[in-house]
C-alpha cells in the first residue's frame, strides 16, 4: 500500500470511530429527556393483556400527553410513546371482553394516534 492510501484509510477509520462514539455519547446523554408516569394499569378479563394509561412528558418545553399502550402481560412497560392512542386530554378505557377495548375521549381533544387494532385487541373509540 502506498503511504497516501494508508493515510486516507486511517483518516476514514478515525472519522467512523468519532461518528460512532459521538452517536453513543448523545444517546446516553439524552435518552431520558422523555418520561412516562403510569396513571392506570388495567388487565384484560383473562389477564393476558394489560392496558396502560400514562402521561408522557418530554421536558420543560412540552406539556403532558395522556397516552395508551396495550401490552402482553409479560412485556415490560418501556419509556416509549403509547402504541395505541395519544391525546392532549384525559380519557378512560373499558375492557368489553378479552379482545375488545373501548376508549372514551373528549371529542374536542387533539389526537395523534387512534389505532383500531393493537396486539390482537380491537379498539373502539367513543367521543363524548
SENU-181384 format. One record per residue (C-alpha): residue number from 0; residue in one letter; z negated, x, y. Coordinates in nm, 4 decimals, padded with zeros to 6 digits. Each point is the difference from the previous one (the first is absolute). Layout:
N
BAGU   pos   code          z          x          y
BAGU   NUM      A          Z          X          Y
...
//
This chain:
128
BAGU   pos   code          z          x          y
BAGU     0      X    00.0000    00.0000    00.0000
BAGU     1      X    00.0711    00.1087    00.3468
BAGU     2      X   -00.2763    00.0527    00.2508
BAGU     3      X    00.1362   -00.2817    00.2195
BAGU     4      X    00.0010   -00.2469   -00.2915
BAGU     5      X   -00.3590    00.0923   -00.0900
BAGU     6      X   -00.1090   -00.0530    00.3607
BAGU     7      X    00.1656   -00.3437    00.0157
BAGU     8      X   -00.1474   -00.1001   -00.3359
BAGU     9      X   -00.3489    00.1110    00.1017
BAGU    10      X    00.0308   -00.1872    00.3314
BAGU    11      X    00.1013   -00.3201   -00.1811
BAGU    12      X   -00.2911    00.0333   -00.2419
BAGU    13      X   -00.2449    00.0477    00.2883
BAGU    14      X    00.1424   -00.3025    00.1863
BAGU    15      X   -00.0270   -00.2117   -00.3143
BAGU    16      X   -00.3588    00.1128   -00.0571
BAGU    17      X   -00.0987   -00.0752    00.3613
BAGU    18      X    00.1628   -00.3450   -00.0215
BAGU    19      X   -00.1772   -00.0908   -00.3263
BAGU    20      X   -00.3359    00.1373    00.1167
BAGU    21      X    00.0366   -00.1857    00.3315
BAGU    22      X    00.0764   -00.3279   -00.1749
BAGU    23      X   -00.3091    00.0267   -00.2200
BAGU    24      X   -00.2142    00.0992    00.2977
BAGU    25      X    00.1187   -00.3005    00.2038
BAGU    26      X   -00.0506   -00.2345   -00.2961
BAGU    27      X   -00.3528    00.1347   -00.0442
BAGU    28      X   -00.0911   -00.0255    00.3686
BAGU    29      X    00.1411   -00.3488    00.0619
BAGU    30      X   -00.0378   -00.1767   -00.3347
BAGU    31      X   -00.3006   -00.2032    00.1132
BAGU    32      X    00.1422   -00.1344    00.3257
BAGU    33      X    00.0046   -00.3476   -00.1571
BAGU    34      X   -00.2858   -00.1666   -00.1783
BAGU    35      X   -00.0609   -00.3189   -00.1973
BAGU    36      X   -00.3106   -00.2178    00.0124
BAGU    37      X   -00.0165   -00.2433   -00.2935
BAGU    38      X   -00.1093   -00.3461    00.1178
BAGU    39      X    00.0457   -00.1946   -00.3230
BAGU    40      X    00.0659    00.0896   -00.3639
BAGU    41      X    00.1040   -00.3032   -00.2059
BAGU    42      X    00.0838    00.0320   -00.3702
BAGU    43      X    00.2515   -00.2343   -00.1623
BAGU    44      X   -00.1440   -00.2660   -00.2364
BAGU    45      X    00.0274    00.2361   -00.3009
BAGU    46      X   -00.0964    00.3073    00.2020
BAGU    47      X    00.3250    00.1834   -00.0883
BAGU    48      X    00.1152    00.0167    00.3649
BAGU    49      X   -00.1966    00.0517    00.3201
BAGU    50      X    00.0945   -00.1184    00.3493
BAGU    51      X   -00.1383    00.2164    00.2805
BAGU    52      X   -00.0174   -00.1245    00.3578
BAGU    53      X   -00.0636    00.2957    00.2268
BAGU    54      X    00.0345    00.1183    00.3575
BAGU    55      X    00.2159    00.3047    00.0624
BAGU    56      X   -00.0423    00.2108    00.3120
BAGU    57      X    00.1985    00.3071    00.0945
BAGU    58      X   -00.1922    00.1386    00.2935
BAGU    59      X   -00.0922   -00.0824    00.3564
BAGU    60      X    00.3484   -00.1024    00.1125
BAGU    61      X    00.0450   -00.2695   -00.2648
BAGU    62      X   -00.1993   -00.3117   -00.0754
BAGU    63      X   -00.1319   -00.1224   -00.3305
BAGU    64      X    00.2531   -00.1581   -00.2335
BAGU    65      X   -00.1186   -00.2487   -00.2641
BAGU    66      X    00.1944    00.0689   -00.3212
BAGU    67      X    00.0187   -00.1074   -00.3645
BAGU    68      X    00.0584    00.2057   -00.3130
BAGU    69      X    00.0204   -00.1266   -00.3563
BAGU    70      X   -00.0859    00.2614   -00.2614
BAGU    71      X   -00.0628    00.0170   -00.3717
BAGU    72      X   -00.3723   -00.0005   -00.0815
BAGU    73      X    00.0097    00.3672   -00.1060
BAGU    74      X    00.1874    00.1224    00.3097
BAGU    75      X   -00.1982    00.1797    00.2688
BAGU    76      X    00.0184   -00.1411    00.3515
BAGU    77      X    00.1819    00.2654    00.2034
BAGU    78      X    00.0048    00.0832    00.3700
BAGU    79      X    00.3451   -00.1568    00.0422
BAGU    80      X    00.1577   -00.2992    00.1709
BAGU    81      X   -00.0215   -00.3359   -00.1737
BAGU    82      X    00.2583   -00.0594   -00.2733
BAGU    83      X    00.0207   -00.3782    00.0497
BAGU    84      X   -00.0746   -00.1325    00.3492
BAGU    85      X   -00.0671    00.1413    00.3471
BAGU    86      X   -00.1022   -00.1972    00.3040
BAGU    87      X   -00.1560    00.0349    00.3419
BAGU    88      X   -00.2541   -00.2796   -00.0634
BAGU    89      X   -00.2482   -00.0781   -00.2739
BAGU    90      X    00.1122   -00.2025   -00.3011
BAGU    91      X   -00.1456   -00.1288   -00.3254
BAGU    92      X    00.1112   -00.0096   -00.3626
BAGU    93      X   -00.0503   -00.2246   -00.2995
BAGU    94      X    00.0906    00.0689   -00.3617
BAGU    95      X    00.1803   -00.3114   -00.1286
BAGU    96      X    00.0106    00.1369   -00.3547
BAGU    97      X    00.0529    00.3331   -00.1764
BAGU    98      X    00.3533    00.0494    00.1359
BAGU    99      X   -00.0055   -00.1817    00.3357
BAGU   100      X   -00.1787    00.0842    00.3239
BAGU   101      X   -00.0036   -00.1982    00.3244
BAGU   102      X   -00.0250    00.1743    00.3388
BAGU   103      X   -00.1129   -00.2195    00.2899
BAGU   104      X    00.0847    00.1540    00.3364
BAGU   105      X    00.0242   -00.0976    00.3655
BAGU   106      X    00.3589   -00.1044    00.0837
BAGU   107      X   -00.0276    00.1726    00.3362
BAGU   108      X   -00.0748    00.3366   -00.1601
BAGU   109      X    00.2519    00.2802   -00.0149
BAGU   110      X    00.0712    00.1067   -00.3560
BAGU   111      X    00.1853    00.3105   -00.1101
BAGU   112      X    00.0036   -00.0600   -00.3730
BAGU   113      X   -00.0050   -00.3197   -00.2057
BAGU   114      X    00.0952    00.0924   -00.3543
BAGU   115      X    00.0646   -00.2932   -00.2351
BAGU   116      X   -00.0922    00.1874   -00.3194
BAGU   117      X   -00.2192    00.3067   -00.0543
BAGU   118      X   -00.1189    00.1467   -00.3316
BAGU   119      X    00.1091   -00.3132   -00.1850
BAGU   120      X   -00.1835   -00.2336    00.2401
BAGU   121      X    00.1934   -00.2676    00.1917
BAGU   122      X   -00.1259   -00.0445    00.3540
BAGU   123      X    00.0163   -00.3271    00.1922
BAGU   124      X   -00.0423    00.0199    00.3779
BAGU   125      X   -00.1457   -00.2919    00.1937
BAGU   126      X    00.0036    00.0168    00.3786
BAGU   127      X   -00.2594   -00.2087    00.1836
//
